[in-house]
Amino acid sequence: MVNEEQQHVLYIIACAAGAAVQLYDHIPLLQADGWQVCVILTPSATGFVENERLTQLTGHPVRSSYKRPGDPDVLPPADALLVFPATFNTINKWALGISDNLALGLLCEFTGMKVPILAVPVVRKGKLAEHPAFGRSLKLLEEYGVHIFYHPELYPPRNEVPGGMLVSEVRKLKGDM
C-alpha cells in the first residue's frame, strides 16, 4: 500500500441519485489504485448514502456544508475531482457558475483553478438528457477543461459505468496534474 502522504488526493463530489450507493464499491477500487479519497455530498445526496459508512471507508469526514470562518479544513487539499454521480441539476448549475452549496462551490472553484476534474453524469437518455440545457452545459464544461464521461448508449440507461471503467477514467486525470 502506498503511504498516505504519497497518495494523490481525490475529492468525490456525489449528487442525489440512486447511483450514489455505488460509492461503497468504487471507493475501495480507487484507493487500491493509489488515491486517498474524500467525499463531499450535495445537500440532497445526504439522504442517498450513509455518512458514517463513507467516513469509515475513506478515513475522512464527509462534508456537505460549508465550514464556519476560522474553522480548520478537515480534508487534505485535492489533486483531482470526480463528480459521481453527477445529476442534471448539478451539471447545469456548475456550467453556469452557480455556487449555492459546498459541492457546487468547490466545483466552481476547482474548475477555475484548472484542477483536473472528471464528471460522470447519470442522466437517462431520452428523458432529461434531451433537455437543451444539458447538452450545452456538457459542452461548456468541456470547454472549461472538465473531462466528461457520458456514454449512456454503452452503459444504459443512465450511464451506469462499471467500477473498473470508472477507475480507468479517473487514472487519466493523473496526466493533467
Secondary structure, DSSP 8 states (H G I E B T S, - for coil): ---GGGSEEEEEEE-SSGGGGGHHHHHHHHHHTTEEEEEEE-GGGGGTS-HHHHHHHHSS--B-S---TT----S---SEEEEEEE-HHHHHHHHHT---SHHHHHHHHHHHTT--EEEEE---TTTGGGSHHHHHHHHHHHHTT-EE---TTTSTTTT---HHHHHHHHHGGGGG-
